Structure formats: C-alpha cells, structure tokens
C-alpha cells in the first residue's frame, strides 16, 4: 500500500523507479483519490 496526501494505492506487487515518481501496479490494483470533473 502506498499512501500519499489525498491518494491511496494498493495491490499485489508493483514496479517503480527509484524515487517512486512513476509506478505500475501488477495485480488487484485499487486507487482511492479525489478527482475534479469539469462542468460543461
């Protein structure tokens, strides 16, 4: 599980760069985050 302000990522296994700037979940991925939806 990776916790950041306003985001939570969980899953089974992941790949990442050394600084955890870019990562990829390998299985059973789940992300909880707040997003903004633009109005029309």
N, CA, C and O atoms as CSV, one atom per row, in Angstrom:
chain,resi,resn,atom,element,x,y,z
A,1,UNK,N,N,0.844,-1.171,0.000
A,1,UNK,CA,C,0.000,0.000,0.000
A,1,UNK,C,C,0.887,1.231,0.000
A,1,UNK,O,O,1.885,1.294,0.719
A,2,UNK,N,N,0.518,2.195,-0.803
A,2,UNK,CA,C,1.244,3.458,-0.882
A,2,UNK,C,C,0.274,4.566,-0.508
A,2,UNK,O,O,-0.743,4.748,-1.178
A,3,UNK,N,N,0.565,5.295,0.533
A,3,UNK,CA,C,-0.282,6.394,0.972
A,3,UNK,C,C,0.379,7.717,0.659
A,3,UNK,O,O,1.558,7.918,0.948
A,4,UNK,N,N,-0.378,8.609,0.074
A,4,UNK,CA,C,0.060,9.972,-0.212
A,4,UNK,C,C,-1.065,10.889,0.258
A,4,UNK,O,O,-2.187,10.427,0.464
A,5,UNK,N,N,-0.785,12.168,0.431
A,5,UNK,CA,C,-1.895,13.068,0.765
A,5,UNK,C,C,-2.975,12.996,-0.320
A,5,UNK,O,O,-2.689,13.203,-1.499
A,6,UNK,N,N,-4.187,12.709,0.076
A,6,UNK,CA,C,-5.365,12.649,-0.802
A,6,UNK,C,C,-5.393,11.459,-1.750
A,6,UNK,O,O,-6.292,11.387,-2.588
A,7,UNK,N,N,-4.447,10.513,-1.659
A,7,UNK,CA,C,-4.469,9.324,-2.523
A,7,UNK,C,C,-4.011,8.104,-1.750
A,7,UNK,O,O,-3.180,8.197,-0.847
A,8,UNK,N,N,-4.566,6.961,-2.116
A,8,UNK,CA,C,-4.152,5.684,-1.538
A,8,UNK,C,C,-4.140,4.647,-2.648
A,8,UNK,O,O,-5.131,4.492,-3.361
A,9,UNK,N,N,-3.040,3.943,-2.799
A,9,UNK,CA,C,-2.872,2.920,-3.830
A,9,UNK,C,C,-2.612,1.588,-3.131
A,9,UNK,O,O,-1.829,1.523,-2.184
A,10,UNK,N,N,-3.260,0.542,-3.593
A,10,UNK,CA,C,-2.975,-0.779,-3.054
A,10,UNK,C,C,-3.071,-1.811,-4.171
A,10,UNK,O,O,-3.705,-1.567,-5.197
A,11,UNK,N,N,-2.442,-2.956,-3.967
A,11,UNK,CA,C,-2.461,-4.020,-4.957
A,11,UNK,C,C,-1.422,-5.066,-4.610
A,11,UNK,O,O,-0.760,-4.988,-3.575
A,12,UNK,N,N,-1.288,-6.041,-5.486
A,12,UNK,CA,C,-0.326,-7.124,-5.280
A,12,UNK,C,C,0.834,-6.892,-6.238
A,12,UNK,O,O,0.703,-7.103,-7.444
A,13,UNK,N,N,1.956,-6.463,-5.705
A,13,UNK,CA,C,3.159,-6.240,-6.491
A,13,UNK,C,C,3.118,-4.950,-7.288
A,13,UNK,O,O,2.059,-4.524,-7.750
A,14,UNK,N,N,4.280,-4.334,-7.444
A,14,UNK,CA,C,4.384,-3.147,-8.283
A,14,UNK,C,C,5.804,-2.965,-8.755
A,14,UNK,O,O,6.744,-3.510,-8.175
A,15,UNK,N,N,5.951,-2.187,-9.823
A,15,UNK,CA,C,7.257,-1.788,-10.346
A,15,UNK,C,C,7.339,-0.278,-10.237
A,15,UNK,O,O,6.333,0.416,-10.384
A,16,UNK,N,N,8.548,0.236,-9.976
A,16,UNK,CA,C,8.692,1.676,-9.792
A,16,UNK,C,C,10.104,2.124,-10.125
A,16,UNK,O,O,11.035,1.320,-10.167
A,17,UNK,N,N,10.244,3.430,-10.362
A,17,UNK,CA,C,11.581,3.989,-10.470
A,17,UNK,C,C,12.119,4.179,-9.046
A,17,UNK,O,O,11.340,4.119,-8.094
A,18,UNK,N,N,13.412,4.405,-8.876
A,18,UNK,CA,C,13.998,4.501,-7.533
A,18,UNK,C,C,13.379,5.574,-6.632
A,18,UNK,O,O,13.377,5.415,-5.412
A,19,UNK,N,N,12.861,6.651,-7.199
A,19,UNK,CA,C,12.294,7.736,-6.388
A,19,UNK,C,C,10.776,7.641,-6.234
A,19,UNK,O,O,10.156,8.556,-5.692
A,20,UNK,N,N,10.168,6.546,-6.704
A,20,UNK,CA,C,8.721,6.319,-6.651
A,20,UNK,C,C,7.915,7.421,-7.343
A,20,UNK,O,O,6.786,7.705,-6.943
A,21,UNK,N,N,8.487,8.038,-8.372
A,21,UNK,CA,C,7.741,9.040,-9.129
A,21,UNK,C,C,6.761,8.382,-10.092
A,21,UNK,O,O,5.650,8.875,-10.291
A,22,UNK,N,N,7.171,7.280,-10.683
A,22,UNK,CA,C,6.334,6.536,-11.618
A,22,UNK,C,C,6.280,5.095,-11.156
A,22,UNK,O,O,7.316,4.471,-10.931
A,23,UNK,N,N,5.081,4.567,-11.014
A,23,UNK,CA,C,4.971,3.167,-10.629
A,23,UNK,C,C,3.801,2.518,-11.342
A,23,UNK,O,O,2.892,3.189,-11.832
A,24,UNK,N,N,3.849,1.196,-11.387
A,24,UNK,CA,C,2.832,0.412,-12.067
A,24,UNK,C,C,2.431,-0.742,-11.169
A,24,UNK,O,O,3.277,-1.524,-10.734
A,25,UNK,N,N,1.155,-0.845,-10.895
A,25,UNK,CA,C,0.616,-1.946,-10.097
A,25,UNK,C,C,0.489,-3.170,-11.006
A,25,UNK,O,O,0.099,-3.044,-12.167
A,26,UNK,N,N,0.820,-4.353,-10.481
A,26,UNK,CA,C,0.831,-5.556,-11.304
A,26,UNK,C,C,-0.459,-6.369,-11.217
A,26,UNK,O,O,-0.843,-7.006,-12.198
A,27,UNK,N,N,-1.147,-6.364,-10.049
A,27,UNK,CA,C,-2.354,-7.189,-9.889
A,27,UNK,C,C,-3.249,-6.644,-8.792
A,27,UNK,O,O,-2.766,-6.049,-7.829
A,28,UNK,N,N,-4.546,-6.844,-8.934
A,28,UNK,CA,C,-5.550,-6.445,-7.934
A,28,UNK,C,C,-5.369,-4.998,-7.500
A,28,UNK,O,O,-5.306,-4.708,-6.306
A,29,UNK,N,N,-5.286,-4.099,-8.459
A,29,UNK,CA,C,-4.999,-2.689,-8.195
A,29,UNK,C,C,-6.246,-1.942,-7.741
A,29,UNK,O,O,-7.349,-2.170,-8.238
A,30,UNK,N,N,-6.039,-1.048,-6.786
A,30,UNK,CA,C,-7.121,-0.217,-6.271
A,30,UNK,C,C,-6.543,1.153,-5.947
A,30,UNK,O,O,-5.509,1.252,-5.286
A,31,UNK,N,N,-7.205,2.212,-6.412
A,31,UNK,CA,C,-6.775,3.577,-6.126
A,31,UNK,C,C,-7.968,4.340,-5.587
A,31,UNK,O,O,-9.054,4.309,-6.165
A,32,UNK,N,N,-7.757,5.025,-4.473
A,32,UNK,CA,C,-8.768,5.908,-3.910
A,32,UNK,C,C,-8.217,7.321,-4.015
A,32,UNK,O,O,-7.168,7.628,-3.448
A,33,UNK,N,N,-8.921,8.179,-4.740
A,33,UNK,CA,C,-8.439,9.551,-4.947
A,33,UNK,C,C,-9.617,10.478,-5.226
A,33,UNK,O,O,-10.680,10.046,-5.671
A,34,UNK,N,N,-9.404,11.743,-4.958
A,34,UNK,CA,C,-10.383,12.772,-5.289
A,34,UNK,C,C,-10.028,13.339,-6.662
A,34,UNK,O,O,-8.874,13.677,-6.926
A,35,UNK,N,N,-11.026,13.439,-7.524
A,35,UNK,CA,C,-10.799,13.998,-8.851
A,35,UNK,C,C,-11.819,15.111,-9.101
A,35,UNK,O,O,-12.909,15.114,-8.528
A,36,UNK,N,N,-11.446,16.048,-9.962
A,36,UNK,CA,C,-12.365,17.105,-10.349
A,36,UNK,C,C,-12.904,16.811,-11.737
A,36,UNK,O,O,-12.147,16.511,-12.661
A,37,UNK,N,N,-14.214,16.901,-11.872
A,37,UNK,CA,C,-14.863,16.684,-13.165
A,37,UNK,C,C,-15.254,18.052,-13.713
A,37,UNK,O,O,-15.998,18.784,-13.061
A,38,UNK,N,N,-14.768,18.408,-14.894
A,38,UNK,CA,C,-15.095,19.734,-15.433
A,38,UNK,C,C,-16.578,19.856,-15.761
A,38,UNK,O,O,-17.212,18.885,-16.176
A,39,UNK,N,N,-17.119,21.037,-15.577
A,39,UNK,CA,C,-18.510,21.291,-15.942
A,39,UNK,C,C,-18.576,21.660,-17.420
A,39,UNK,O,O,-17.601,22.132,-18.004
A,40,UNK,N,N,-19.719,21.439,-17.996
A,40,UNK,CA,C,-19.874,21.720,-19.439
A,40,UNK,C,C,-20.351,23.122,-19.663
A,40,UNK,O,O,-20.537,23.535,-20.808
